[in-house]
Amino acid sequence: MKRILLAATALTIVGGSAFAADLAVRPAPVYRPAPVYAPVFTWTGCYVGANGGGIWVKDEWTDPFFGSFGNSTASGGLGGLQVGCNYQAGAFVLGIQGDYDWARANTDSANVILTNAFGPAFVDHSETKSLASVTGRVGYAWDRFMLYAKGGGAWIRTDHELRVNGVSVANTTDDTSRGGWTAGVGGEYAFSNWLTGFVEWDYYQFNNNNSTAFVCTAPGCGAVVFTANPSFKETVNVVKVGLNLKFGPGFGAW
């Protein structure tokens, strides 16, 4: 019996020594954190921003009695703000945007019809002051770069004056905001998850057949008295660049 106990004790000691030696040989496991993947950029979210650029205006004056008052073209600058929201599904981006720009584009065009009829030098004066729109946008994105088209309603504010010998004549001023439509295309790039920049071209068209009657009386019009009821058709081209501050997924991260 003693021999059996001694044999069992010897086996236990030998097994324990072998297990301890095995632990001494094996290195401790090394902890490795799970890989961190950068979030995929998305155009989904809302934004606010500012823009600036150039404006080109073609103004056509027409009166039902006198006929064409003449055409004029003007160029100038504009600058303003925009706000909007986008939703991205796959590579397609749908959005809505509103913008307002202060503009300055003035022109004077000789009114040959009135000058020939009444004698004094009549001039059609136009001064574009502001431009606004609410549009829908459809885009296609390649990660951080997007091409888009836009279209919707637009509004313009332009002063029209009939001037005689360079001086505005009383009761010959039309200062109203008129509605129309706009369409355009552009490209936008995301410099980071929260800052984007864009370049776009927009076309606008405005018609108005219900302008205020122009009443020209002496002495401003010389020895003549007449009433004109001109309508105005304006076509506008705009090229602008801008920056947007984006809010949404990934905001605050590069």
C-alpha positions as CSV (number, residue, x, y, z in Angstrom):
1,M,0.0,0.0,0.0
2,K,2.8,2.3,0.8
3,R,4.4,1.6,-2.5
4,I,1.2,2.6,-4.3
5,L,1.0,5.9,-2.4
6,L,4.6,6.8,-3.1
7,A,4.1,6.1,-6.9
8,A,1.0,8.3,-7.0
9,T,2.8,11.1,-5.2
10,A,5.7,10.9,-7.6
11,L,3.4,11.1,-10.6
12,T,1.7,14.1,-9.2
13,I,5.0,15.9,-8.6
14,V,6.2,15.1,-12.1
15,G,2.9,16.2,-13.7
16,G,2.9,19.5,-11.8
17,S,6.5,20.3,-12.7
18,A,5.7,19.6,-16.4
19,F,2.6,21.9,-16.3
20,A,4.6,24.6,-14.7
21,A,7.4,24.3,-17.3
22,D,4.8,24.5,-20.0
23,L,3.3,27.7,-18.6
24,A,6.8,29.2,-18.4
25,V,7.5,28.5,-22.1
26,R,4.2,29.9,-23.5
27,P,4.1,33.7,-23.8
28,A,1.2,35.7,-22.4
29,P,-1.5,36.6,-25.0
30,V,-1.1,40.1,-26.5
31,Y,-4.3,42.2,-26.5
32,R,-5.0,43.8,-29.9
33,P,-7.8,46.4,-30.1
34,A,-10.4,46.0,-32.9
35,P,-9.6,48.0,-36.0
36,V,-11.3,51.4,-36.3
37,Y,-12.8,52.2,-39.7
38,A,-13.4,55.9,-40.7
39,P,-17.1,56.6,-41.3
40,V,-18.2,56.8,-45.0
41,F,-18.9,60.3,-46.1
42,T,-22.6,61.1,-46.7
43,W,-24.3,64.2,-48.3
44,T,-27.3,63.6,-46.0
45,G,-27.9,66.6,-43.7
46,C,-28.7,70.3,-43.8
47,Y,-26.4,73.3,-44.5
48,V,-26.1,77.1,-44.5
49,G,-23.6,79.1,-46.5
50,A,-22.6,82.2,-48.4
51,N,-22.0,82.8,-52.1
52,G,-20.8,85.5,-54.5
53,G,-20.3,85.9,-58.3
54,G,-21.4,87.7,-61.4
55,I,-24.8,88.6,-62.9
56,W,-25.8,89.4,-66.5
57,V,-29.2,90.8,-67.1
58,K,-31.1,91.3,-70.4
59,D,-34.1,93.7,-70.1
60,E,-36.8,94.1,-72.7
61,W,-39.4,96.9,-72.5
62,T,-42.6,96.5,-74.5
63,D,-45.8,98.7,-74.6
64,P,-49.1,97.6,-76.2
65,F,-49.5,101.0,-77.9
66,F,-45.9,102.3,-78.5
67,G,-44.5,98.8,-79.2
68,S,-40.9,97.9,-78.2
69,F,-39.3,100.4,-75.9
70,G,-35.9,98.8,-76.6
71,N,-33.6,96.2,-75.1
72,S,-30.7,96.6,-72.8
73,T,-28.1,94.5,-71.2
74,A,-26.3,95.0,-67.9
75,S,-23.6,93.1,-65.9
76,G,-22.6,93.4,-62.3
77,G,-22.0,91.5,-59.1
78,L,-24.0,89.7,-56.5
79,G,-23.6,88.1,-53.1
80,G,-25.8,86.4,-50.6
81,L,-26.8,83.4,-48.5
82,Q,-28.2,79.9,-49.0
83,V,-29.8,77.2,-46.8
84,G,-30.9,73.7,-47.7
85,C,-31.1,70.0,-46.9
86,N,-29.9,66.9,-48.8
87,Y,-30.8,63.2,-48.5
88,Q,-28.4,60.6,-50.1
89,A,-29.6,57.2,-51.3
90,G,-26.8,55.2,-52.9
91,A,-25.0,57.6,-55.2
92,F,-28.1,59.8,-55.8
93,V,-28.7,62.9,-53.7
94,L,-32.0,64.7,-53.5
95,G,-32.3,68.1,-51.9
96,I,-34.1,71.5,-51.5
97,Q,-32.5,74.9,-51.3
98,G,-33.5,78.5,-50.8
99,D,-31.2,81.4,-51.5
100,Y,-31.2,85.2,-51.5
101,D,-28.7,87.5,-53.2
102,W,-28.2,91.2,-53.2
103,A,-27.3,92.3,-56.7
104,R,-26.1,95.4,-58.5
105,A,-26.5,95.6,-62.3
106,N,-27.5,98.9,-63.9
107,T,-28.2,99.9,-67.5
108,D,-29.4,102.8,-69.6
109,S,-30.9,102.2,-73.1
110,A,-32.0,105.0,-75.5
111,N,-35.8,104.9,-76.1
112,V,-35.8,105.6,-79.8
113,I,-39.6,105.3,-80.1
114,L,-40.5,108.0,-77.6
115,T,-37.5,110.2,-78.6
116,N,-38.7,110.2,-82.3
117,A,-42.3,110.7,-81.3
118,F,-42.0,113.5,-78.7
119,G,-38.6,115.1,-79.2
120,P,-36.8,114.9,-75.8
121,A,-34.1,112.3,-75.3
122,F,-35.9,109.4,-73.5
123,V,-33.8,106.7,-71.8
124,D,-35.0,103.4,-70.2
125,H,-33.1,102.9,-66.9
126,S,-33.0,99.5,-65.2
127,E,-31.4,98.7,-61.9
128,T,-31.5,95.1,-60.6
129,K,-31.3,95.0,-56.8
130,S,-31.9,91.4,-55.6
131,L,-32.5,87.9,-56.7
132,A,-34.0,84.9,-54.8
133,S,-35.1,81.4,-55.5
134,V,-36.5,78.2,-54.0
135,T,-35.3,75.1,-55.9
136,G,-35.2,71.3,-55.8
137,R,-31.8,69.6,-56.5
138,V,-30.9,66.2,-58.0
139,G,-27.3,65.1,-57.8
140,Y,-25.0,62.2,-58.4
141,A,-22.1,61.7,-56.0
142,W,-18.7,60.1,-56.3
143,D,-17.9,60.0,-52.6
144,R,-17.0,63.6,-51.8
145,F,-17.7,65.1,-55.2
146,M,-21.2,65.7,-56.6
147,L,-22.6,67.0,-59.8
148,Y,-26.2,68.4,-59.6
149,A,-29.0,70.0,-61.5
150,K,-31.6,72.4,-59.9
151,G,-34.8,74.1,-60.8
152,G,-37.7,75.9,-59.2
153,G,-39.3,79.3,-58.6
154,A,-37.5,82.6,-58.6
155,W,-38.0,86.3,-57.7
156,I,-36.3,89.5,-58.9
157,R,-36.4,93.1,-57.8
158,T,-35.6,95.6,-60.4
159,D,-36.3,99.4,-60.6
160,H,-37.4,100.7,-64.0
161,E,-37.4,104.4,-64.7
162,L,-38.2,106.5,-67.7
163,R,-35.7,109.3,-67.9
164,V,-35.7,112.5,-69.9
165,N,-32.3,114.1,-70.7
166,G,-30.8,112.0,-67.9
167,V,-33.4,113.0,-65.2
168,S,-36.1,110.7,-63.8
169,V,-39.5,111.9,-64.7
170,A,-42.3,112.0,-62.0
171,N,-44.7,109.1,-62.1
172,T,-42.5,107.0,-64.4
173,T,-41.0,104.5,-61.9
174,D,-41.8,100.9,-61.5
175,D,-40.2,99.3,-58.4
176,T,-41.7,95.8,-57.9
177,S,-40.7,92.2,-57.2
178,R,-41.7,89.8,-60.0
179,G,-41.8,86.0,-60.0
180,G,-40.4,83.6,-62.6
181,W,-38.4,80.4,-62.8
182,T,-34.9,79.3,-62.7
183,A,-32.8,76.2,-63.7
184,G,-29.1,75.5,-63.3
185,V,-26.2,73.1,-62.9
186,G,-23.2,72.9,-60.6
187,G,-20.5,70.9,-58.9
188,E,-19.8,70.6,-55.2
189,Y,-16.9,69.1,-53.2
190,A,-16.7,68.2,-49.5
191,F,-13.4,69.4,-48.1
192,S,-14.3,67.8,-44.8
193,N,-17.4,66.2,-43.2
194,W,-18.7,69.7,-42.4
195,L,-17.3,72.1,-45.0
196,T,-18.2,72.0,-48.8
197,G,-17.6,74.3,-51.7
198,F,-19.5,74.7,-55.0
199,V,-19.5,76.4,-58.4
200,E,-22.7,76.8,-60.3
201,W,-24.4,78.4,-63.3
202,D,-28.1,79.5,-63.1
203,Y,-30.5,80.8,-65.7
204,Y,-33.6,82.9,-64.7
205,Q,-36.6,84.2,-66.7
206,F,-39.1,86.8,-65.5
207,N,-42.2,88.2,-67.3
208,N,-44.5,90.9,-66.2
209,N,-47.5,92.1,-68.2
210,N,-49.1,94.2,-65.5
211,S,-46.7,97.0,-64.8
212,T,-47.6,100.4,-63.3
213,A,-48.7,102.9,-65.9
214,F,-46.0,105.5,-66.7
215,V,-47.6,109.0,-66.9
216,C,-45.3,111.6,-68.5
217,T,-46.4,115.2,-68.1
218,A,-44.9,118.7,-68.8
219,P,-42.4,120.1,-68.0
220,G,-40.4,116.9,-67.5
221,C,-41.5,115.6,-70.9
222,G,-41.3,118.9,-72.7
223,A,-44.5,120.0,-74.2
224,V,-46.1,116.5,-74.3
225,V,-48.4,114.4,-72.1
226,F,-48.7,110.7,-72.6
227,T,-49.4,107.4,-70.7
228,A,-47.4,104.3,-71.3
229,N,-48.1,100.8,-69.8
230,P,-44.9,98.9,-70.5
231,S,-44.3,95.2,-69.6
232,F,-40.8,94.0,-68.8
233,K,-39.2,90.7,-69.7
234,E,-35.9,89.9,-68.0
235,T,-33.5,87.0,-68.6
236,V,-30.7,86.6,-66.2
237,N,-27.5,84.5,-66.1
238,V,-25.6,84.0,-62.9
239,V,-22.2,82.3,-62.2
240,K,-21.3,82.0,-58.5
241,V,-19.1,80.2,-56.1
242,G,-19.8,79.5,-52.4
243,L,-19.1,77.6,-49.2
244,N,-21.5,75.6,-47.1
245,L,-21.3,74.6,-43.4
246,K,-22.9,71.1,-43.3
247,F,-24.8,69.7,-40.3
248,G,-25.6,66.0,-40.0
249,P,-23.8,62.6,-40.0
250,G,-20.1,63.1,-39.4
251,F,-20.4,66.7,-38.4
252,G,-17.4,67.9,-36.5
253,A,-15.1,65.1,-37.8
254,W,-12.7,65.3,-40.7
